[in-house]
Amino acid sequence: MAKTNPEAPMIKQGKWKYTWHMMKTNKACYAMLLPFMSLFIIFTVVPVVMSLPMGLTNFNMIETPKFVGLSNFYTLFLNDDVFLIAVRNTLIFAIFTGPFSYILSFIIAWLINEMNAFLKTFFTFVFYAPSMTTSVYVTWQLILSGDSYGYLNAVLIDLGILNEPAQWLTDTNYILTVVIIVQLWMSMGAGFLAIRAGFQNIDKSMYEAGAIEGIKNRWQELFYITIPSMGPQLLFAAVIQISASFTVGVVGQNLVGLPSTDYAAHTIMNHATDYGNIRYEMGYASAICFVLFAAMLLANKGINWLLGKYLD
């Protein structure tokens, strides 16, 4: 006799009634989520919701906000040349540090997964550690110092490649490339850990079944078993990497300053920081943040569409 789902009648009554029933059934889980969700709503959801109405005002933190309609958005796209530079730089960062760091995280996690338990733990920590500390900026500033005592300059001069120290952090020919490299080096964060967890959770019997069905090498295992089995982890990592690539700015700000020379590494996030934290033009900064949020939302929708087939 076929089994019946005891919750089927409730599902038929309506999605909301079923959702409320499941929430009551799993109330202990929601109670544990409550502290995080409270902070998330207060410090993330509320500011995002407030950014649009604030973006329609002229607000300088002192005077009463004045409604200006779409004036901030008009100025942003038609009269703000620095914003257009920031958009270009952000897209460059998104192209290089988004997909490339995502693929790099997957490859490194795949290689680590083939090691023994001790080496797995060690190399996971080695690649994840740079994303946890801000001291990396001090290290890179020593490496890229613009005098002959900078480690990179010293090595290149000793090898005869350079005749004089290169100004890695102030020369517009190098700034963007340097920041991209450091950003990639620091990109092994939560997305990398999610992919590592995905490799750990794959049922080993699937590989045995695949061998019986005719899978002959590791590449076939990767594309026919491994990747389809890691759908949720791959989607989570993709969303994290894309979001991080659009909101990049802290690395450049710490390495080359705000603003950087000729705005060579100026991103949309730097532009929002400039107007919000330095000039206190909160209405204009909110308009910048709302545009950035809309771009990230569209990118995440695209990622969900591309990777959605792997979620089953």
Sequence and secondary structure as in RCSB ss.txt:
>XXXX:A:sequence
MAKTNPEAPMIKQGKWKYTWHMMKTNKACYAMLLPFMSLFIIFTVVPVVMSLPMGLTNFNMIETPKFVGLSNFYT
LFLNDDVFLIAVRNTLIFAIFTGPFSYILSFIIAWLINEMNAFLKTFFTFVFYAPSMTTSVYVTWQLILSGDSYG
YLNAVLIDLGILNEPAQWLTDTNYILTVVIIVQLWMSMGAGFLAIRAGFQNIDKSMYEAGAIEGIKNRWQELFYI
TIPSMGPQLLFAAVIQISASFTVGVVGQNLVGLPSTDYAAHTIMNHATDYGNIRYEMGYASAICFVLFAAMLLAN
KGINWLLGKYLD
>XXXX:A:secstr
     TTHHHHHH HHHHHHHHHHHTHHHHHHHHHHHHHHIIIIIHHHHHHHHHHTEE  SSS  EE TTHHHHH
HHHT HHHHHHHHHHHHHHHHHTHHHHHHHHHHHHHHHTS HHHHHHHHHHHHGGGT STHHHHHHHHT SSTTS
HHHHHHHHTTS SS   TTT TTTHHHHHHHHHHHT  SHHHHHHHHHHHTS THHHHHHHHHT  SHHHHIIII
IHHHTHHHHHHHHHHHHHHHHT  HHHHHHH SS GGGTT  HHHHHHIIIIIS  HHHHHHHHHHHHHHHHHHH
HHHHHHHGGG  
